[in-house]
């Protein structure tokens, strides 16, 4: 998996992109924007974050060699759906547990990515 982590991140990103756009179009057609927060977070947490992770892994392949790359990937890939499922549960049913758990998993993923990238930058400033 490590060898293709960039491609996997990008495939997941584009799946979220299609889902986010589909939800947005559906809300527009129905003229019901109750799920606007979910739509925005699918695009930001799902599409943008995963795409940035994938592109960064592609530009700095040494990131894949980090012992943190697999845990960071798993936290991002598992945290996003937990968070996104939890958003409407928190918004409409007053049950924020999944949104909280998912957001903490995503934060942990972002922190690991920051550590991986900062460590890489301290060793070398050029991509590839």
N, C-alpha and C positions, 0 to 999 in steps of 0.2 A: 504494500500500500504506500509506503513512504516514497517510493520512486514516482508515484503518480498522484501525490497529494495535491499538487497544483491543479491538475485536470479534474480531480474529484471535487475539490472546492468549487471550481468553475461550473461544473455540471450541476451541482447542488444550487449554486447561485442562480443559474438560469431557470431551474425549476421554480425557485421562489419568485423570480422575476415574472414568469408566466402566471403563477398563482396570484401574485399581488396585482398584476394588471387585470387579470380576470375578475378578481373581487372588486376592483375599482370600477371596471366597466359594468359589472352586475349592479353595483350600488347606484351608478349613474342612470342606468336603464330603469331601475326600480324607484329612483328618486328617494332612496332611503339610505342615509349616510350614518346609520347607527354603528357600523363597523369601520368607520374611518380610521380610528386608532389602530385597529388590527391591520387594515390595508397599509397604513404608513409603516408599521413595524415589520410587516412581511417584506416590504421593499427595503427598509433600512437594515434590519437585523438579518433577514434572509438573503436578499440579493446583494446589497452593498457590502456588508461585512464579509460574506463568504467570497465574493468576487475580489475584494481587496486582499484577503488571505491568499487566494489562489494566484493572483497576479504577483504578489510579493514573493511567494514561493517560486514562481517561475523566474522572476528577475534575480533572486538570490537563492540558487539551488542549494547552497550550503545550509540553508535553514532546515532543509529536509533531513540533514544528518544529525540535527540536534536531538538529544534524548527527550526533549520536551515537545517535539513535533507531533508525535502520536497522541499524547494526552491533550495537547492544545486542540488538535483536530477533533478528538472525541468530545471534548467539552463544548466546542462550537456546534458540532453536528447534533449532539444530543440536547444541548441547552436551548437551541432555537425552537424546535417544535414544542418543547415543554413550556417555554415562555409564551409562544404564540397561542397555544391551546389555553394557557392560563389567563391570557388577557381578557377574552370575553367572559370567562368564569368570574374573574374579579369585577369586571365592569357591570355585568348584568345579574350576577348571582351573589355578589359579596363574598366570594371565595378566592382570596388572593394567593393561596398556598403555591399553586403551580407557577404562577407568574413570578413569585418571589424566588422559588427554587430555580426556575429557568433563567431569571436575570442574574442570579449569583453564579450559575454555571457559565453564562456568557461573559460575565465580568472576569471570572477565573481564566477563561480562554483568552480574553484580551490581555490580561496581565502576563500570561505565559508568552503570548505572541510578542508583547513589548520586550520582555526579558530576552527572548530569542533574537529579536531584531537588533536590540541595543547591543547585545553581546557580539553579534555579527558585525555591526558597524564599528565597534571598537577594534575588531581584528582587521577589517578592510573596509574601505569606503566605496569601492567600485562594485557595481552589479556584476553577476556571473563570475 
